[in-house]
Amino acid sequence: MAPAGAKKAVVLGLGISGMAAVRFLQDRGLKVAVSEYRPYGALRVEEQDLAGTLACETGGHSEDFVLQGDIIVASPGVPLDLPVLQAARTASIPIVGELALAAGNISVPVIGVTGSNGKTTVTSLIGELLRGCGYHPFVGGNIGTPLLSAFSDGADYDVMVLELSSFQLDLSGEFRPDIGLLLNLTPDHLDRHDCMEEYVRAKMRMFIHQEPEDYAILGGDDALVMQQAEGIRASVATFGHDRQHQACIVGDEIRVDVNGREAGNFSLAPTSLNSMVNHLNAAAAILAVTRLGAAGSCIDGGLRSFVVAAHRMTRVAEVRGVTFINDSKATNVGAMAAALKSCPPGVVLIAGGRDKHGDFAGLRELVRERVAHMLCIGEATDMLQETFGELTDVEPVRDMQAAVTRGAALAKPGQTVLLAPGCASFDMFTDYGARGRVFTAAVHAMMDTRELI
């Protein structure tokens, strides 16, 4: 919610979140200006069209322009240590994000999902389960559709399901979800957050305004997550592999209880979620919708219809007994670890990219156990060689096509060629999706030329 008395807002960043913020603020009577670091010619057509209706600067953020606002709305990707934001703090100009603007304007229950890994799958799955139970959910946030667009799209939602990054939670203001999920915590985005403690604090902003009647759903298998539980005022429920959890994973089933009474057993065997990583994701999602009040009898259909998004442990092909798996979404250390644990020993691992300053040394024992060969691409190659070179065969390759070709040559029947980079993609690709598509295309091209047949 905009501070009382604010008449003019300056929005930093004219991406999809920034455009939604402009419309939200205009609808509430504020005069809006936009400051964008990209040059005008780099803006998309729709961004240029909106910019043409506003006071707008492009090609950087100047103090004279930005500090004219009564409030500054920073889009999620804007670094919070920008000099212009430091000047705004000195001038006591409030800096808010989209969650802070939405706070106080939401009239339906809110489910917020955060964590280092699995956010998109859990958010999407919650939406699918709710639709199967007759709800009309808004599903958005960091998943791609900005939260603030829900206020202007004309739809009549009865629940909001939001994927929330640490960047969004940094400026969350008074935002309060009715049900907040913290899936896991592993080092991530330490190129933005100064340390792991700061990253954890950002994630925990999910819960600071919750009340005892709200729910906090925590990944019970994650020791660091559970260390945060003590300061949470909401009612805490957990998911994981121990029988004590309210959503307990037993084999390929999720067993859920509500207030000490069984709410249902849900088999994942006939679904796309039947993997180690997605057992946890499914448990979190099922627990959230049951806490909202969805009936267990209608959840099975949603589980069966759900399709895991691309680039998340996606099985691309099997050639002469060698399985090729695309987990390009594994952009941090924790996701790389989860991917390796989901594969049998003897993995040919394709890793690397732009280092996000994760603790790769913590994977040394897992790499020793699971990885037969490591093929390194991108900027992190030297770091990966130094970290793992004495534990397994580590080899630099020039690009993804070379990695696939070399991986196919090294792998033996029964082994897996796994793309789980553990790093961001931006040194070589526009995003993790582009990286995954190049991997998939290289596998298919290799099959078409029958190099392994």
NULO-199255 format. One line per 4 residues: number of its first residue (from 1); their letters; for each residue x, y, z of C-alpha. Coordinates in steps of 0.05 Angstrom, whole numbers. Example, Ala and Ser with C-alpha at 12.3 -4.5 7.8 and 13.67 -1.06 7.14 Angstrom:
<atoms>
1	as	246,-90,156; 273,-21,143;
</atoms>
This chain:
<atoms>
1	mapa	0,0,0; 28,68,-18; 45,113,41; -11,160,62;
5	gakk	-5,227,26; 38,202,-31; 20,236,-96; 77,218,-142;
9	avvl	114,152,-150; 177,136,-189; 181,64,-213; 251,36,-223;
13	glgi	251,-15,-279; 202,-20,-336; 198,-95,-343; 134,-135,-334;
17	sgma	133,-121,-259; 147,-47,-270; 91,-41,-321; 42,-74,-274;
21	avrf	64,-27,-218; 53,34,-263; -18,13,-279; -33,-4,-206;
25	lqdr	-9,64,-182; -45,102,-237; -110,66,-219; -102,93,-149;
29	glkv	-93,164,-172; -18,173,-165; 24,209,-217; 77,160,-241;
33	avse	146,168,-272; 192,113,-294; 268,106,-291; 298,50,-333;
37	yrpy	372,31,-339; 364,3,-410; 368,51,-468; 302,68,-502;
41	galr	319,27,-563; 326,-36,-521; 256,-32,-493; 201,-78,-520;
45	veeq	147,-46,-562; 96,-49,-505; 147,-18,-458; 160,39,-507;
49	dlag	85,50,-515; 75,57,-440; 138,99,-432; 111,148,-483;
53	tlac	52,164,-438; 95,179,-377; 153,221,-353; 209,171,-367;
57	etgg	284,169,-366; 323,113,-399; 395,92,-401; 407,99,-326;
61	hsed	379,124,-260; 393,197,-243; 383,227,-174; 347,289,-200;
65	fvlq	295,246,-235; 286,190,-183; 285,233,-120; 225,274,-146;
69	gdii	179,218,-122; 142,215,-56; 155,140,-60; 202,97,-102;
73	vasp	177,30,-127; 236,-16,-142; 223,-75,-189; 248,-142,-162;
77	gvpl	311,-144,-205; 335,-75,-185; 398,-79,-140; 382,-47,-73;
81	dlpv	452,-19,-66; 444,29,-126; 472,98,-109; 405,129,-126;
85	lqaa	371,85,-75; 423,102,-23; 408,175,-37; 334,162,-30;
89	rtas	345,132,39; 386,192,59; 328,236,36; 278,192,75;
93	ipiv	239,174,13; 204,107,23; 227,50,-23; 175,-4,-33;
97	gela	164,-66,-76; 103,-97,-108; 86,-138,-45; 85,-75,-3;
101	laag	39,-41,-53; -8,-100,-53; -11,-106,23; -78,-82,48;
105	nisv	-110,-87,-21; -120,-162,-24; -189,-186,-4; -180,-261,-16;
109	pvig	-135,-313,18; -62,-311,-2; -14,-370,-7; 59,-349,-13;
113	vtgs	113,-397,-33; 187,-385,-24; 251,-426,-16; 316,-437,-53;
117	ngkt	289,-492,-98; 222,-519,-122; 183,-453,-117; 155,-455,-188;
121	tvts	135,-528,-185; 100,-519,-118; 65,-454,-138; 41,-484,-203;
125	lige	18,-548,-169; -21,-511,-116; -57,-473,-171; -72,-538,-207;
129	llrg	-99,-572,-144; -142,-512,-127; -172,-510,-197; -188,-584,-190;
133	cgyh	-224,-568,-125; -268,-514,-156; -227,-452,-138; -209,-396,-186;
137	pfvg	-138,-379,-165; -91,-324,-189; -23,-357,-198; 34,-309,-206;
141	gnig	90,-270,-174; 160,-292,-190; 131,-348,-233; 120,-298,-290;
145	tpll	54,-260,-281; 64,-199,-236; 22,-198,-173; -2,-127,-186;
149	safs	-32,-147,-253; -85,-185,-215; -116,-118,-195; -127,-96,-267;
153	dgad	-141,-158,-308; -216,-159,-292; -217,-231,-266; -255,-251,-203;
157	ydvm	-204,-291,-163; -221,-326,-98; -149,-342,-77; -79,-317,-95;
161	vlel	-20,-364,-102; 46,-328,-106; 117,-351,-119; 161,-303,-81;
165	ssfq	236,-293,-89; 283,-264,-38; 286,-202,-83; 211,-191,-76;
169	ldls	211,-205,-2; 267,-154,9; 215,-99,-1; 152,-134,23;
173	gefr	130,-82,73; 67,-103,111; 52,-162,64; 21,-220,101;
177	pdig	2,-287,69; -52,-329,101; -9,-390,85; 66,-382,76;
181	llln	110,-438,52; 186,-441,62; 208,-502,23; 283,-505,36;
185	ltpd	344,-461,46; 410,-470,9; 460,-416,-12; 433,-376,-70;
189	hldr	437,-306,-97; 497,-291,-53; 520,-246,-110; 463,-200,-87;
193	hdcm	457,-216,-13; 521,-203,26; 519,-269,63; 475,-330,76;
197	eeyv	447,-298,139; 421,-239,98; 390,-286,47; 355,-324,102;
201	rakm	329,-259,133; 299,-240,66; 263,-306,61; 237,-300,132;
205	rmfi	203,-234,116; 147,-279,90; 126,-293,161; 139,-230,202;
209	hqep	68,-202,196; 31,-267,203; -17,-277,261; -31,-340,301;
213	edya	-91,-357,257; -46,-360,196; -4,-420,174; 70,-427,163;
217	ilgg	88,-490,124; 160,-510,131; 205,-562,98; 215,-607,158;
221	ddal	274,-646,128; 315,-582,122; 351,-567,187; 364,-494,169;
225	vmqq	290,-483,154; 270,-514,220; 319,-469,258; 276,-410,236;
229	aegi	211,-438,265; 220,-411,335; 205,-339,317; 143,-353,275;
233	rasv	77,-332,306; 33,-369,257; 11,-441,266; 69,-484,240;
237	atfg	58,-547,198; 114,-587,166; 125,-635,109; 179,-687,98;
241	hdrq	198,-759,108; 188,-767,184; 122,-792,211; 117,-731,255;
245	hqac	105,-685,196; 34,-665,179; 49,-684,107; 91,-747,110;
249	ivgd	125,-780,50; 120,-856,53; 146,-889,-10; 108,-857,-67;
253	eirv	51,-834,-22; 37,-769,14; -1,-779,79; -33,-716,106;
257	dvng	-67,-700,172; -106,-639,194; -111,-625,268; -87,-695,284;
261	reag	-137,-729,238; -120,-762,172; -140,-719,113; -120,-769,60;
265	nfsl	-67,-812,27; -45,-789,-41; -7,-835,-89; 44,-802,-135;
269	apts	57,-867,-174; 11,-849,-232; 35,-776,-236; 93,-736,-265;
273	lnsm	113,-720,-193; 140,-789,-176; 212,-770,-162; 251,-755,-99;
277	vnhl	251,-680,-109; 178,-677,-129; 155,-720,-71; 174,-661,-27;
281	naaa	143,-610,-74; 78,-649,-76; 76,-657,0; 84,-581,8;
285	aila	29,-566,-42; -20,-617,-15; -9,-592,56; -22,-520,33;
289	vtrl	-88,-534,-2; -114,-577,55; -98,-521,104; -137,-474,59;
293	gaag	-196,-522,65; -194,-561,-1; -225,-630,5; -177,-689,-1;
297	scid	-225,-724,-48; -214,-673,-103; -138,-669,-99; -122,-734,-135;
301	gglr	-147,-708,-201; -102,-647,-197; -42,-690,-181; -55,-734,-242;
305	sfvv	-65,-676,-290; -5,-636,-268; 54,-633,-315; 122,-612,-286;
309	aahr	149,-552,-322; 206,-559,-372; 280,-560,-351; 266,-592,-283;
313	mtrv	293,-663,-283; 263,-672,-352; 280,-738,-384; 301,-720,-455;
317	aevr	320,-788,-484; 350,-856,-472; 402,-879,-522; 434,-947,-517;
321	gvtf	418,-950,-443; 444,-879,-428; 392,-831,-400; 398,-756,-416;
325	inds	365,-710,-364; 355,-635,-370; 354,-600,-302; 377,-532,-327;
329	katn	334,-500,-273; 385,-526,-223; 418,-458,-217; 446,-465,-147;
333	vgam	484,-514,-104; 422,-542,-69; 387,-557,-135; 450,-591,-162;
337	aaal	453,-634,-100; 379,-653,-106; 389,-672,-179; 449,-716,-163;
341	kscp	412,-751,-107; 356,-768,-156; 404,-805,-202; 442,-871,-191;
345	pgvv	518,-868,-182; 559,-861,-245; 531,-794,-268; 564,-755,-324;
349	liag	549,-685,-298; 548,-623,-341; 559,-564,-294; 580,-492,-295;
353	grdk	558,-423,-317; 560,-359,-277; 577,-373,-205; 527,-346,-154;
357	hgdf	578,-355,-98; 547,-419,-71; 585,-467,-26; 605,-520,-77;
361	aglr	654,-549,-26; 594,-576,11; 580,-623,-48; 648,-656,-47;
365	elvr	625,-721,-15; 563,-725,-59; 604,-714,-121; 653,-768,-99;
369	erva	596,-817,-90; 554,-801,-151; 595,-768,-207; 638,-809,-253;
373	hmlc	656,-751,-298; 644,-676,-293; 641,-634,-357; 649,-559,-342;
377	igea	623,-501,-384; 625,-426,-375; 656,-378,-325; 655,-426,-266;
381	tdml	700,-478,-300; 764,-461,-262; 727,-460,-195; 694,-527,-208;
385	qetf	760,-558,-229; 793,-532,-166; 737,-556,-121; 725,-626,-150;
389	gelt	787,-643,-192; 816,-690,-140; 750,-727,-130; 728,-745,-200;
393	dvep	747,-736,-273; 736,-661,-287; 741,-637,-358; 728,-568,-389;
397	vrdm	688,-565,-454; 677,-506,-499; 601,-505,-503; 537,-545,-492;
401	qaav	541,-583,-557; 611,-606,-541; 588,-625,-471; 531,-669,-498;
405	trga	577,-703,-548; 631,-716,-497; 580,-739,-445; 551,-789,-494;
409	alak	620,-816,-508; 637,-824,-434; 571,-852,-408; 560,-927,-403;
413	pgqt	493,-964,-406; 456,-952,-341; 489,-884,-329; 459,-815,-335;
417	vlla	483,-753,-372; 455,-699,-327; 452,-624,-340; 449,-595,-270;
421	pgca	494,-534,-275; 491,-507,-204; 502,-438,-234; 465,-383,-269;
425	sfdm	462,-385,-344; 477,-313,-362; 549,-321,-383; 529,-362,-445;
429	ftdy	452,-360,-449; 395,-311,-440; 365,-354,-385; 362,-425,-358;
433	garg	307,-442,-408; 351,-425,-467; 407,-467,-436; 360,-526,-428;
437	rvft	334,-520,-499; 405,-520,-527; 420,-583,-486; 356,-617,-511;
441	aavh	369,-597,-583; 440,-624,-579; 415,-691,-552; 363,-696,-608;
445	ammd	414,-676,-661; 461,-729,-636; 405,-780,-641; 386,-757,-711;
449	trel	458,-766,-735; 457,-834,-700; 523,-821,-666; 506,-870,-611;
453	i	468,-921,-650;
</atoms>
